[in-house]
Amino acid sequence: MAETTPLSGFTAAPAADGAPELAPAKISDRLVAFLMDLAPFLGGFIATIFVIGHKLHPGSVSPATFLRMGALWAGLLLAYQFVGNLTGATVGKRLMGLKVVRRDGAPLGLARSLVRAVGYFLSMPLCNLGFLIAFVHPESRTLHDILSGALVAEAHAKNPAEAFVLFLAAVCSICALFFGNIYYDLHKPLPSDLLAVQKAQEGLEILARIEEAYKAKTGAYTSALPDLVESSGDPAEFRKAMAEIFEPHLFRIELGVGKYRISGVAKDRAKTRVRIEGPLPPPAK
């Protein structure tokens, strides 16, 4: 039978099941969008831990603080995913020309958007197993897509040049993630690094107590390290102990009105500068 062209003013008949044609998103496009969406939150978490552990309280990020900051940024990511699902796409998906809809092309709605956002975190355990499902699913759907009845589809058809650029972006993103993990593994603090920072912090606490004793004896704090060494009771042994836990010649003693700050550089691989401020609080009774 010959094909017929729709008359002017009329449209072609929809598919038999009434559903619009949807092209599932390519894995490479989804990967780049995933990295775009995740990067600000992962970077924010790392920056928060860095500020707390290296600026506010050097060497003292407790497991409880780590978990609290992780929960905070995870909550922000959950809210971001929920809003993205509800509006049809996150920022990363919009930049990649993707949209999140039901399998019939309709918007997800409140309930499905929330299920997909929560399911996003269910997909992460076991080496991102829920995301890896997309590599074998015929419609490239992940676990959180399946749980919420969602489909990530192309918002518009891409020309060959645009598709090639996005493919290169996907390759670069994979390489950046791979080599970034290697860099992190090589530079992340080892137990020996954490121990070195802890010992340096304990050494500063000893120096601070000597500073307090010096003031009690002389009536004023001192900014000269030799004064504290001489006041330690055993200068030779004290110098030896300090040389084992601090980088030499990098001490700083700063004085203010009725207060002081002592800092030094620990012998960890990152050469972390630790500090303590006084006067110290009175000992607990």
PyRosetta script that sets phi, psi and omega in degrees:
from pyrosetta import init, pose_from_sequence

init()
pose = pose_from_sequence("MAETTPLSGFTAAPAADGAPELAPAKISDRLVAFLMDLAPFLGGFIATIFVIGHKLHPGSVSPATFLRMGALWAGLLLAYQFVGNLTGATVGKRLMGLKVVRRDGAPLGLARSLVRAVGYFLSMPLCNLGFLIAFVHPESRTLHDILSGALVAEAHAKNPAEAFVLFLAAVCSICALFFGNIYYDLHKPLPSDLLAVQKAQEGLEILARIEEAYKAKTGAYTSALPDLVESSGDPAEFRKAMAEIFEPHLFRIELGVGKYRISGVAKDRAKTRVRIEGPLPPPAK")
pose.set_psi(1, 135.3)
pose.set_omega(1, -178.9)
pose.set_phi(2, -71.8)
pose.set_psi(2, 146.9)
pose.set_omega(2, 177.7)
pose.set_phi(3, -75.0)
pose.set_psi(3, 146.7)
pose.set_omega(3, 178.4)
pose.set_phi(4, -114.9)
pose.set_psi(4, 145.3)
pose.set_omega(4, 178.5)
pose.set_phi(5, -96.5)
pose.set_psi(5, 131.8)
pose.set_omega(5, -179.9)
pose.set_phi(6, -57.9)
pose.set_psi(6, 141.3)
pose.set_omega(6, 178.2)
pose.set_phi(7, -69.2)
pose.set_psi(7, 155.3)
pose.set_omega(7, 178.8)
pose.set_phi(8, -59.5)
pose.set_psi(8, 134.4)
pose.set_omega(8, -179.7)
pose.set_phi(9, 92.4)
pose.set_psi(9, -7.1)
pose.set_omega(9, 179.9)
pose.set_phi(10, -118.9)
pose.set_psi(10, 156.8)
pose.set_omega(10, 177.8)
pose.set_phi(11, -113.6)
pose.set_psi(11, 159.6)
pose.set_omega(11, 178.3)
pose.set_phi(12, -69.1)
pose.set_psi(12, 154.4)
pose.set_omega(12, -179.2)
pose.set_phi(13, -67.8)
pose.set_psi(13, 144.6)
pose.set_omega(13, 178.3)
pose.set_phi(14, -70.3)
pose.set_psi(14, 171.3)
pose.set_omega(14, 177.3)
pose.set_phi(15, -59.2)
pose.set_psi(15, 160.7)
pose.set_omega(15, -174.2)
pose.set_phi(16, -58.0)
pose.set_psi(16, -36.4)
pose.set_omega(16, -178.2)
pose.set_phi(17, -88.9)
pose.set_psi(17, 4.0)
pose.set_omega(17, 176.9)
pose.set_phi(18, 77.8)
pose.set_psi(18, 1.7)
pose.set_omega(18, -177.1)
pose.set_phi(19, -92.0)
pose.set_psi(19, 142.4)
pose.set_omega(19, 178.0)
pose.set_phi(20, -71.1)
pose.set_psi(20, 157.7)
pose.set_omega(20, 177.8)
pose.set_phi(21, -72.8)
pose.set_psi(21, 126.4)
pose.set_omega(21, 178.6)
pose.set_phi(22, -124.6)
pose.set_psi(22, 129.0)
pose.set_omega(22, 177.7)
pose.set_phi(23, -98.7)
pose.set_psi(23, 112.7)
pose.set_omega(23, 179.2)
pose.set_phi(24, -57.5)
pose.set_psi(24, 143.5)
pose.set_omega(24, -179.4)
pose.set_phi(25, -65.3)
pose.set_psi(25, 148.0)
pose.set_omega(25, 176.1)
pose.set_phi(26, -74.4)
pose.set_psi(26, 150.4)
pose.set_omega(26, 179.3)
pose.set_phi(27, -57.8)
pose.set_psi(27, -42.3)
pose.set_omega(27, -178.1)
pose.set_phi(28, -61.9)
pose.set_psi(28, -40.9)
pose.set_omega(28, 178.9)
pose.set_phi(29, -65.6)
pose.set_psi(29, -41.3)
pose.set_omega(29, -179.5)
pose.set_phi(30, -65.9)
pose.set_psi(30, -37.3)
pose.set_omega(30, -179.6)
pose.set_phi(31, -64.4)
pose.set_psi(31, -46.0)
pose.set_omega(31, 179.3)
pose.set_phi(32, -63.0)
pose.set_psi(32, -42.9)
pose.set_omega(32, 178.5)
pose.set_phi(33, -62.4)
pose.set_psi(33, -40.8)
pose.set_omega(33, 178.2)
pose.set_phi(34, -59.2)
pose.set_psi(34, -46.6)
pose.set_omega(34, -179.3)
pose.set_phi(35, -66.4)
pose.set_psi(35, -38.3)
pose.set_omega(35, 177.8)
pose.set_phi(36, -61.8)
pose.set_psi(36, -41.2)
pose.set_omega(36, -178.0)
pose.set_phi(37, -74.4)
pose.set_psi(37, -35.8)
pose.set_omega(37, -175.7)
pose.set_phi(38, -80.1)
pose.set_psi(38, -33.6)
pose.set_omega(38, -172.2)
pose.set_phi(39, -54.5)
pose.set_psi(39, -46.7)
pose.set_omega(39, -178.2)
pose.set_phi(40, -62.2)
pose.set_psi(40, -36.1)
pose.set_omega(40, -177.9)
pose.set_phi(41, -76.6)
pose.set_psi(41, -40.3)
pose.set_omega(41, 176.4)
pose.set_phi(42, -65.3)
pose.set_psi(42, -42.1)
pose.set_omega(42, 177.4)
pose.set_phi(43, -64.3)
pose.set_psi(43, -38.7)
pose.set_omega(43, 178.2)
pose.set_phi(44, -64.3)
pose.set_psi(44, -40.5)
pose.set_omega(44, 177.8)
pose.set_phi(45, -63.6)
pose.set_psi(45, -46.9)
pose.set_omega(45, -179.8)
pose.set_phi(46, -62.8)
pose.set_psi(46, -41.7)
pose.set_omega(46, 179.8)
pose.set_phi(47, -64.9)
pose.set_psi(47, -38.9)
pose.set_omega(47, 179.4)
pose.set_phi(48, -64.0)
pose.set_psi(48, -46.1)
pose.set_omega(48, 178.6)
pose.set_phi(49, -63.3)
pose.set_psi(49, -38.2)
pose.set_omega(49, 179.6)
pose.set_phi(50, -64.2)
pose.set_psi(50, -45.4)
pose.set_omega(50, -179.1)
pose.set_phi(51, -63.6)
pose.set_psi(51, -43.8)
pose.set_omega(51, -179.9)
pose.set_phi(52, -67.1)
pose.set_psi(52, -44.8)
pose.set_omega(52, -173.1)
pose.set_phi(53, -81.9)
pose.set_psi(53, -20.7)
pose.set_omega(53, -176.5)
pose.set_phi(54, -118.6)
pose.set_psi(54, -18.4)
pose.set_omega(54, -177.4)
pose.set_phi(55, -113.2)
pose.set_psi(55, -53.1)
pose.set_omega(55, -176.0)
pose.set_phi(56, -78.9)
pose.set_psi(56, -50.3)
pose.set_omega(56, -178.8)
pose.set_phi(57, -135.2)
pose.set_psi(57, 79.3)
pose.set_omega(57, -174.3)
pose.set_phi(58, -53.8)
pose.set_psi(58, 130.6)
pose.set_omega(58, 175.6)
pose.set_phi(59, 68.7)
pose.set_psi(59, 17.9)
pose.set_omega(59, -173.3)
pose.set_phi(60, -130.6)
pose.set_psi(60, 38.4)
pose.set_omega(60, 176.2)
pose.set_phi(61, -81.6)
pose.set_psi(61, 106.7)
pose.set_omega(61, -177.9)
pose.set_phi(62, -79.4)
pose.set_psi(62, 159.0)
pose.set_omega(62, 175.6)
pose.set_phi(63, -56.4)
pose.set_psi(63, -34.6)
pose.set_omega(63, 179.3)
pose.set_phi(64, -65.8)
pose.set_psi(64, -41.4)
pose.set_omega(64, 177.7)
pose.set_phi(65, -64.4)
pose.set_psi(65, -42.2)
pose.set_omega(65, 178.7)
pose.set_phi(66, -58.6)
pose.set_psi(66, -44.5)
pose.set_omega(66, -179.3)
pose.set_phi(67, -68.9)
pose.set_psi(67, -39.7)
pose.set_omega(67, 179.4)
pose.set_phi(68, -63.3)
pose.set_psi(68, -44.4)
pose.set_omega(68, 179.2)
pose.set_phi(69, -66.8)
pose.set_psi(69, -37.3)
pose.set_omega(69, 176.9)
pose.set_phi(70, -63.2)
pose.set_psi(70, -41.6)
pose.set_omega(70, 178.8)
pose.set_phi(71, -65.8)
pose.set_psi(71, -38.7)
pose.set_omega(71, 179.4)
pose.set_phi(72, -61.3)
pose.set_psi(72, -51.2)
pose.set_omega(72, -177.5)
pose.set_phi(73, -71.1)
pose.set_psi(73, -31.0)
pose.set_omega(73, 175.1)
pose.set_phi(74, -66.3)
pose.set_psi(74, -39.0)
pose.set_omega(74, 176.9)
pose.set_phi(75, -63.4)
pose.set_psi(75, -40.7)
pose.set_omega(75, 177.4)
pose.set_phi(76, -64.5)
pose.set_psi(76, -39.1)
pose.set_omega(76, 177.8)
pose.set_phi(77, -66.7)
pose.set_psi(77, -37.9)
pose.set_omega(77, 177.6)
pose.set_phi(78, -62.0)
pose.set_psi(78, -45.7)
pose.set_omega(78, 178.9)
pose.set_phi(79, -63.4)
pose.set_psi(79, -40.1)
pose.set_omega(79, 179.1)
pose.set_phi(80, -62.5)
pose.set_psi(80, -44.5)
pose.set_omega(80, 179.0)
pose.set_phi(81, -64.8)
pose.set_psi(81, -39.7)
pose.set_omega(81, 179.9)
pose.set_phi(82, -62.2)
pose.set_psi(82, -46.8)
pose.set_omega(82, 179.4)
pose.set_phi(83, -64.2)
pose.set_psi(83, -40.2)
pose.set_omega(83, 178.6)
pose.set_phi(84, -63.0)
pose.set_psi(84, -42.4)
pose.set_omega(84, 177.4)
pose.set_phi(85, -62.7)
pose.set_psi(85, -41.6)
pose.set_omega(85, -176.3)
pose.set_phi(86, -67.8)
pose.set_psi(86, -35.3)
pose.set_omega(86, -178.0)
pose.set_phi(87, -91.9)
pose.set_psi(87, -3.0)
pose.set_omega(87, 175.5)
pose.set_phi(88, 105.7)
pose.set_psi(88, -16.6)
pose.set_omega(88, 179.1)
pose.set_phi(89, -175.7)
pose.set_psi(89, 145.6)
pose.set_omega(89, 170.4)
pose.set_phi(90, -79.4)
pose.set_psi(90, 174.2)
pose.set_omega(90, -179.6)
pose.set_phi(91, -59.8)
pose.set_psi(91, -45.3)
pose.set_omega(91, -179.8)
pose.set_phi(92, -60.5)
pose.set_psi(92, -41.6)
pose.set_omega(92, -179.9)
pose.set_phi(93, -68.2)
pose.set_psi(93, -38.6)
pose.set_omega(93, 178.3)
pose.set_phi(94, -62.9)
pose.set_psi(94, -42.3)
pose.set_omega(94, 179.2)
pose.set_phi(95, -63.8)
pose.set_psi(95, -29.7)
pose.set_omega(95, 180.0)
pose.set_phi(96, -92.4)
pose.set_psi(96, 4.8)
pose.set_omega(96, 178.2)
pose.set_phi(97, 71.3)
pose.set_psi(97, 37.2)
pose.set_omega(97, -179.5)
pose.set_phi(98, -117.8)
pose.set_psi(98, 162.9)
pose.set_omega(98, 176.7)
pose.set_phi(99, -144.1)
pose.set_psi(99, 155.1)
pose.set_omega(99, 178.8)
pose.set_phi(100, -112.3)
pose.set_psi(100, 119.8)
pose.set_omega(100, -177.7)
pose.set_phi(101, -140.4)
pose.set_psi(101, 172.5)
pose.set_omega(101, 168.8)
pose.set_phi(102, -73.1)
pose.set_psi(102, 167.3)
pose.set_omega(102, -177.0)
pose.set_phi(103, -65.5)
pose.set_psi(103, -18.1)
pose.set_omega(103, 176.2)
pose.set_phi(104, -92.7)
pose.set_psi(104, 4.6)
pose.set_omega(104, 177.9)
pose.set_phi(105, 92.5)
pose.set_psi(105, -5.7)
pose.set_omega(105, -179.3)
pose.set_phi(106, -80.2)
pose.set_psi(106, 157.9)
pose.set_omega(106, 176.5)
pose.set_phi(107, -60.4)
pose.set_psi(107, 155.4)
pose.set_omega(107, -178.0)
pose.set_phi(108, -67.8)
pose.set_psi(108, -40.1)
pose.set_omega(108, -174.8)
pose.set_phi(109, 85.3)
pose.set_psi(109, 173.6)
pose.set_omega(109, -174.1)
pose.set_phi(110, -61.4)
pose.set_psi(110, -53.6)
pose.set_omega(110, -173.6)
pose.set_phi(111, -63.2)
pose.set_psi(111, -48.8)
pose.set_omega(111, -178.6)
pose.set_phi(112, -66.4)
pose.set_psi(112, -35.8)
pose.set_omega(112, 178.2)
pose.set_phi(113, -62.8)
pose.set_psi(113, -41.2)
pose.set_omega(113, 179.4)
pose.set_phi(114, -68.5)
pose.set_psi(114, -42.7)
pose.set_omega(114, 178.8)
pose.set_phi(115, -61.1)
pose.set_psi(115, -41.3)
pose.set_omega(115, -179.3)
pose.set_phi(116, -68.2)
pose.set_psi(116, -38.2)
pose.set_omega(116, 179.1)
pose.set_phi(117, -64.9)
pose.set_psi(117, -43.8)
pose.set_omega(117, 178.2)
pose.set_phi(118, -67.9)
pose.set_psi(118, -40.6)
pose.set_omega(118, 178.9)
pose.set_phi(119, -63.3)
pose.set_psi(119, -24.8)
pose.set_omega(119, 176.5)
pose.set_phi(120, -55.0)
pose.set_psi(120, -39.7)
pose.set_omega(120, -179.6)
pose.set_phi(121, -80.1)
pose.set_psi(121, -23.8)
pose.set_omega(121, 174.9)
pose.set_phi(122, -72.2)
pose.set_psi(122, -23.7)
pose.set_omega(122, -179.4)
pose.set_phi(123, -77.1)
pose.set_psi(123, -17.1)
pose.set_omega(123, -173.6)
pose.set_phi(124, -78.7)
pose.set_psi(124, -37.0)
pose.set_omega(124, -177.5)
pose.set_phi(125, -60.2)
pose.set_psi(125, 165.8)
pose.set_omega(125, 179.1)
pose.set_phi(126, 55.5)
pose.set_psi(126, 52.5)
pose.set_omega(126, 176.2)
pose.set_phi(127, 60.3)
pose.set_psi(127, 43.5)
pose.set_omega(127, 177.5)
pose.set_phi(128, 58.7)
pose.set_psi(128, 39.8)
pose.set_omega(128, -177.7)
pose.set_phi(129, -58.1)
pose.set_psi(129, -38.3)
pose.set_omega(129, -179.1)
pose.set_phi(130, -63.1)
pose.set_psi(130, -30.6)
pose.set_omega(130, 176.9)
pose.set_phi(131, -78.2)
pose.set_psi(131, -34.4)
pose.set_omega(131, -177.5)
pose.set_phi(132, -66.7)
pose.set_psi(132, -20.7)
pose.set_omega(132, 177.3)
pose.set_phi(133, -57.1)
pose.set_psi(133, -31.4)
pose.set_omega(133, -177.4)
pose.set_phi(134, -61.3)
pose.set_psi(134, -25.5)
pose.set_omega(134, -178.7)
pose.set_phi(135, -70.1)
pose.set_psi(135, -22.3)
pose.set_omega(135, -178.2)
pose.set_phi(136, -113.6)
pose.set_psi(136, -11.1)
pose.set_omega(136, -179.8)
pose.set_phi(137, -77.0)
pose.set_psi(137, 137.1)
pose.set_omega(137, -177.1)
pose.set_phi(138, -62.4)
pose.set_psi(138, -24.3)
pose.set_omega(138, 178.7)
pose.set_phi(139, -109.3)
pose.set_psi(139, 17.1)
pose.set_omega(139, 179.3)
pose.set_phi(140, 55.3)
pose.set_psi(140, 40.3)
pose.set_omega(140, -179.1)
pose.set_phi(141, -93.9)
pose.set_psi(141, 141.4)
pose.set_omega(141, 177.3)
pose.set_phi(142, -92.7)
pose.set_psi(142, 178.9)
pose.set_omega(142, 179.1)
pose.set_phi(143, -61.1)
pose.set_psi(143, -44.1)
pose.set_omega(143, -178.7)
pose.set_phi(144, -70.5)
pose.set_psi(144, -24.1)
pose.set_omega(144, 172.1)
pose.set_phi(145, -67.4)
pose.set_psi(145, -45.6)
pose.set_omega(145, -177.6)
pose.set_phi(146, -64.6)
pose.set_psi(146, -43.3)
pose.set_omega(146, -178.9)
pose.set_phi(147, -63.0)
pose.set_psi(147, -34.1)
pose.set_omega(147, -176.3)
pose.set_phi(148, -98.9)
pose.set_psi(148, -0.7)
pose.set_omega(148, -177.4)
pose.set_phi(149, 68.5)
pose.set_psi(149, 31.1)
pose.set_omega(149, -175.9)
pose.set_phi(150, -101.3)
pose.set_psi(150, 161.6)
pose.set_omega(150, 175.0)
pose.set_phi(151, -138.9)
pose.set_psi(151, 128.6)
pose.set_omega(151, 172.8)
pose.set_phi(152, -91.6)
pose.set_psi(152, 115.6)
pose.set_omega(152, -174.0)
pose.set_phi(153, -123.7)
pose.set_psi(153, 165.2)
pose.set_omega(153, 175.7)
pose.set_phi(154, -74.1)
pose.set_psi(154, 129.8)
pose.set_omega(154, 179.3)
pose.set_phi(155, -74.0)
pose.set_psi(155, -27.4)
pose.set_omega(155, 176.8)
pose.set_phi(156, -155.0)
pose.set_psi(156, 157.2)
pose.set_omega(156, 179.4)
pose.set_phi(157, -70.5)
pose.set_psi(157, 140.2)
pose.set_omega(157, -178.4)
pose.set_phi(158, -103.0)
pose.set_psi(158, 138.6)
pose.set_omega(158, 175.1)
pose.set_phi(159, -77.0)
pose.set_psi(159, 163.8)
pose.set_omega(159, -175.7)
pose.set_phi(160, -55.8)
pose.set_psi(160, -39.3)
pose.set_omega(160, -178.6)
pose.set_phi(161, -65.3)
pose.set_psi(161, -44.0)
pose.set_omega(161, 179.4)
pose.set_phi(162, -64.8)
pose.set_psi(162, -40.6)
pose.set_omega(162, 179.2)
pose.set_phi(163, -63.6)
pose.set_psi(163, -37.9)
pose.set_omega(163, 179.5)
pose.set_phi(164, -67.0)
pose.set_psi(164, -42.1)
pose.set_omega(164, 178.8)
pose.set_phi(165, -62.4)
pose.set_psi(165, -42.4)
pose.set_omega(165, 179.5)
pose.set_phi(166, -67.0)
pose.set_psi(166, -34.5)
pose.set_omega(166, 176.2)
pose.set_phi(167, -63.8)
pose.set_psi(167, -43.5)
pose.set_omega(167, 177.5)
pose.set_phi(168, -62.6)
pose.set_psi(168, -39.0)
pose.set_omega(168, 177.9)
pose.set_phi(169, -63.0)
pose.set_psi(169, -38.2)
pose.set_omega(169, 178.2)
pose.set_phi(170, -65.0)
pose.set_psi(170, -43.9)
pose.set_omega(170, 179.3)
pose.set_phi(171, -62.7)
pose.set_psi(171, -44.2)
pose.set_omega(171, 179.2)
pose.set_phi(172, -63.1)
pose.set_psi(172, -38.4)
pose.set_omega(172, 179.3)
pose.set_phi(173, -65.1)
pose.set_psi(173, -42.3)
pose.set_omega(173, 178.2)
pose.set_phi(174, -63.0)
pose.set_psi(174, -44.2)
pose.set_omega(174, 179.4)
pose.set_phi(175, -63.5)
pose.set_psi(175, -41.7)
pose.set_omega(175, -179.9)
pose.set_phi(176, -64.0)
pose.set_psi(176, -40.6)
pose.set_omega(176, 178.8)
pose.set_phi(177, -65.8)
pose.set_psi(177, -42.7)
pose.set_omega(177, -178.2)
pose.set_phi(178, -64.7)
pose.set_psi(178, -52.6)
pose.set_omega(178, -177.8)
pose.set_phi(179, -72.2)
pose.set_psi(179, -27.8)
pose.set_omega(179, 174.7)
pose.set_phi(180, -64.3)
pose.set_psi(180, -39.9)
pose.set_omega(180, 177.0)
pose.set_phi(181, -64.9)
pose.set_psi(181, -39.7)
pose.set_omega(181, 178.1)
pose.set_phi(182, -63.2)
pose.set_psi(182, -45.1)
pose.set_omega(182, -180.0)
pose.set_phi(183, -60.7)
pose.set_psi(183, -43.6)
pose.set_omega(183, 180.0)
pose.set_phi(184, -63.1)
pose.set_psi(184, -43.2)
pose.set_omega(184, -179.2)
pose.set_phi(185, -62.7)
pose.set_psi(185, -34.3)
pose.set_omega(185, -179.4)
pose.set_phi(186, -76.3)
pose.set_psi(186, -26.8)
pose.set_omega(186, -173.7)
pose.set_phi(187, -111.8)
pose.set_psi(187, -4.1)
pose.set_omega(187, 179.9)
pose.set_phi(188, -67.9)
pose.set_psi(188, 148.6)
pose.set_omega(188, -176.9)
pose.set_phi(189, -61.6)
pose.set_psi(189, 131.6)
pose.set_omega(189, 173.3)
pose.set_phi(190, -86.1)
pose.set_psi(190, 163.9)
pose.set_omega(190, 175.6)
pose.set_phi(191, -53.9)
pose.set_psi(191, -35.5)
pose.set_omega(191, 178.3)
pose.set_phi(192, -66.5)
pose.set_psi(192, -33.9)
pose.set_omega(192, 177.1)
pose.set_phi(193, -67.2)
pose.set_psi(193, -45.2)
pose.set_omega(193, 179.8)
pose.set_phi(194, -62.4)
pose.set_psi(194, -38.2)
pose.set_omega(194, 178.8)
pose.set_phi(195, -66.8)
pose.set_psi(195, -39.1)
pose.set_omega(195, 178.5)
pose.set_phi(196, -63.1)
pose.set_psi(196, -41.6)
pose.set_omega(196, 178.4)
pose.set_phi(197, -66.8)
pose.set_psi(197, -40.2)
pose.set_omega(197, 178.6)
pose.set_phi(198, -62.0)
pose.set_psi(198, -44.5)
pose.set_omega(198, 179.1)
pose.set_phi(199, -63.6)
pose.set_psi(199, -38.5)
pose.set_omega(199, 178.6)
pose.set_phi(200, -64.3)
pose.set_psi(200, -40.4)
pose.set_omega(200, 178.3)
pose.set_phi(201, -64.1)
pose.set_psi(201, -41.2)
pose.set_omega(201, 177.8)
pose.set_phi(202, -65.0)
pose.set_psi(202, -36.2)
pose.set_omega(202, 176.5)
pose.set_phi(203, -63.6)
pose.set_psi(203, -38.1)
pose.set_omega(203, 177.1)
pose.set_phi(204, -65.5)
pose.set_psi(204, -36.7)
pose.set_omega(204, 178.1)
pose.set_phi(205, -62.9)
pose.set_psi(205, -37.1)
pose.set_omega(205, 176.4)
pose.set_phi(206, -65.8)
pose.set_psi(206, -43.3)
pose.set_omega(206, 178.0)
pose.set_phi(207, -61.9)
pose.set_psi(207, -38.3)
pose.set_omega(207, 179.6)
pose.set_phi(208, -65.3)
pose.set_psi(208, -39.3)
pose.set_omega(208, 178.1)
pose.set_phi(209, -66.0)
pose.set_psi(209, -37.3)
pose.set_omega(209, 176.3)
pose.set_phi(210, -65.9)
pose.set_psi(210, -38.0)
pose.set_omega(210, 176.6)
pose.set_phi(211, -61.1)
pose.set_psi(211, -42.0)
pose.set_omega(211, 178.1)
pose.set_phi(212, -64.4)
pose.set_psi(212, -41.2)
pose.set_omega(212, 178.9)
pose.set_phi(213, -66.4)
pose.set_psi(213, -35.9)
pose.set_omega(213, 179.1)
pose.set_phi(214, -63.6)
pose.set_psi(214, -42.5)
pose.set_omega(214, 178.7)
pose.set_phi(215, -65.8)
pose.set_psi(215, -40.6)
pose.set_omega(215, 179.1)
pose.set_phi(216, -60.9)
pose.set_psi(216, -29.4)
pose.set_omega(216, -177.9)
pose.set_phi(217, -87.1)
pose.set_psi(217, -40.0)
pose.set_omega(217, -173.0)
pose.set_phi(218, -106.0)
pose.set_psi(218, -16.1)
pose.set_omega(218, -179.4)
pose.set_phi(219, 92.2)
pose.set_psi(219, -0.1)
pose.set_omega(219, -179.2)
pose.set_phi(220, -153.2)
pose.set_psi(220, 154.2)
pose.set_omega(220, 174.1)
pose.set_phi(221, -76.3)
pose.set_psi(221, 162.7)
pose.set_omega(221, 177.8)
pose.set_phi(222, -122.7)
pose.set_psi(222, 147.1)
pose.set_omega(222, 175.9)
pose.set_phi(223, -103.2)
pose.set_psi(223, 5.5)
pose.set_omega(223, -179.3)
pose.set_phi(224, -99.7)
pose.set_psi(224, 118.5)
pose.set_omega(224, 179.4)
pose.set_phi(225, -60.5)
pose.set_psi(225, -39.0)
pose.set_omega(225, 177.6)
pose.set_phi(226, -56.6)
pose.set_psi(226, -32.9)
pose.set_omega(226, 177.4)
pose.set_phi(227, -61.8)
pose.set_psi(227, -42.1)
pose.set_omega(227, 179.8)
pose.set_phi(228, -69.2)
pose.set_psi(228, -38.3)
pose.set_omega(228, 178.5)
pose.set_phi(229, -61.5)
pose.set_psi(229, -45.4)
pose.set_omega(229, -179.7)
pose.set_phi(230, -66.1)
pose.set_psi(230, -29.5)
pose.set_omega(230, -178.9)
pose.set_phi(231, -83.0)
pose.set_psi(231, -3.4)
pose.set_omega(231, -175.8)
pose.set_phi(232, -72.7)
pose.set_psi(232, -20.4)
pose.set_omega(232, -178.6)
pose.set_phi(233, 102.2)
pose.set_psi(233, -31.7)
pose.set_omega(233, 178.9)
pose.set_phi(234, -143.7)
pose.set_psi(234, 80.6)
pose.set_omega(234, -173.5)
pose.set_phi(235, -54.8)
pose.set_psi(235, -42.2)
pose.set_omega(235, -176.9)
pose.set_phi(236, -64.2)
pose.set_psi(236, -47.3)
pose.set_omega(236, 179.8)
pose.set_phi(237, -67.5)
pose.set_psi(237, -35.0)
pose.set_omega(237, -179.5)
pose.set_phi(238, -65.8)
pose.set_psi(238, -45.4)
pose.set_omega(238, 178.4)
pose.set_phi(239, -60.1)
pose.set_psi(239, -41.0)
pose.set_omega(239, -179.9)
pose.set_phi(240, -63.5)
pose.set_psi(240, -43.6)
pose.set_omega(240, -179.5)
pose.set_phi(241, -65.7)
pose.set_psi(241, -42.3)
pose.set_omega(241, 179.8)
pose.set_phi(242, -65.7)
pose.set_psi(242, -36.6)
pose.set_omega(242, -179.2)
pose.set_phi(243, -67.0)
pose.set_psi(243, -24.1)
pose.set_omega(243, -179.5)
pose.set_phi(244, -77.8)
pose.set_psi(244, -23.5)
pose.set_omega(244, -174.9)
pose.set_phi(245, -117.8)
pose.set_psi(245, -11.0)
pose.set_omega(245, -179.9)
pose.set_phi(246, -124.0)
pose.set_psi(246, 149.0)
pose.set_omega(246, 169.7)
pose.set_phi(247, -69.6)
pose.set_psi(247, 132.9)
pose.set_omega(247, -175.8)
pose.set_phi(248, -68.8)
pose.set_psi(248, 153.2)
pose.set_omega(248, 172.9)
pose.set_phi(249, 64.2)
pose.set_psi(249, 18.8)
pose.set_omega(249, -179.7)
pose.set_phi(250, -120.4)
pose.set_psi(250, 19.1)
pose.set_omega(250, 176.2)
pose.set_phi(251, -77.6)
pose.set_psi(251, 148.0)
pose.set_omega(251, 173.4)
pose.set_phi(252, -134.2)
pose.set_psi(252, 131.1)
pose.set_omega(252, 173.5)
pose.set_phi(253, -125.3)
pose.set_psi(253, 114.4)
pose.set_omega(253, -178.1)
pose.set_phi(254, -113.8)
pose.set_psi(254, 135.2)
pose.set_omega(254, -178.7)
pose.set_phi(255, -111.3)
pose.set_psi(255, 145.3)
pose.set_omega(255, 172.5)
pose.set_phi(256, -128.4)
pose.set_psi(256, -164.9)
pose.set_omega(256, 178.4)
pose.set_phi(257, -77.1)
pose.set_psi(257, 102.6)
pose.set_omega(257, 179.2)
pose.set_phi(258, 70.1)
pose.set_psi(258, 20.3)
pose.set_omega(258, -179.9)
pose.set_phi(259, -150.6)
pose.set_psi(259, 169.9)
pose.set_omega(259, -179.2)
pose.set_phi(260, -153.2)
pose.set_psi(260, 163.4)
pose.set_omega(260, 173.4)
pose.set_phi(261, -138.2)
pose.set_psi(261, 128.1)
pose.set_omega(261, 177.3)
pose.set_phi(262, -115.9)
pose.set_psi(262, 133.0)
pose.set_omega(262, 178.4)
pose.set_phi(263, -139.5)
pose.set_psi(263, 154.8)
pose.set_omega(263, 177.8)
pose.set_phi(264, -154.4)
pose.set_psi(264, 171.1)
pose.set_omega(264, -177.2)
pose.set_phi(265, -109.5)
pose.set_psi(265, 122.2)
pose.set_omega(265, -179.0)
pose.set_phi(266, -73.2)
pose.set_psi(266, 162.9)
pose.set_omega(266, -179.1)
pose.set_phi(267, -95.5)
pose.set_psi(267, 42.2)
pose.set_omega(267, 171.0)
pose.set_phi(268, -90.8)
pose.set_psi(268, 173.8)
pose.set_omega(268, -176.9)
pose.set_phi(269, -65.7)
pose.set_psi(269, -30.2)
pose.set_omega(269, -178.4)
pose.set_phi(270, -86.2)
pose.set_psi(270, -3.7)
pose.set_omega(270, -178.2)
pose.set_phi(271, 52.8)
pose.set_psi(271, 56.2)
pose.set_omega(271, -176.3)
pose.set_phi(272, -70.7)
pose.set_psi(272, 129.9)
pose.set_omega(272, 175.4)
pose.set_phi(273, -88.0)
pose.set_psi(273, 124.0)
pose.set_omega(273, 178.4)
pose.set_phi(274, -110.9)
pose.set_psi(274, 154.5)
pose.set_omega(274, -176.4)
pose.set_phi(275, -147.7)
pose.set_psi(275, 160.5)
pose.set_omega(275, 175.8)
pose.set_phi(276, -144.4)
pose.set_psi(276, 144.8)
pose.set_omega(276, -178.6)
pose.set_phi(277, -119.5)
pose.set_psi(277, 147.2)
pose.set_omega(277, 178.7)
pose.set_phi(278, -131.4)
pose.set_psi(278, 171.1)
pose.set_omega(278, 14.3)
pose.set_phi(279, -75.4)
pose.set_psi(279, 151.5)
pose.set_omega(279, 179.0)
pose.set_phi(280, -72.6)
pose.set_psi(280, 149.9)
pose.set_omega(280, 176.2)
pose.set_phi(281, -66.0)
pose.set_psi(281, 151.6)
pose.set_omega(281, 179.2)
pose.set_phi(282, -61.8)
pose.set_psi(282, 146.6)
pose.set_omega(282, -179.6)
pose.set_phi(283, -62.4)
pose.set_psi(283, 144.6)
pose.set_omega(283, -179.7)
pose.set_phi(284, -67.8)
pose.set_psi(284, 140.3)
pose.set_omega(284, 179.4)
pose.set_phi(285, -87.9)
pose.dump_pdb("model.pdb")
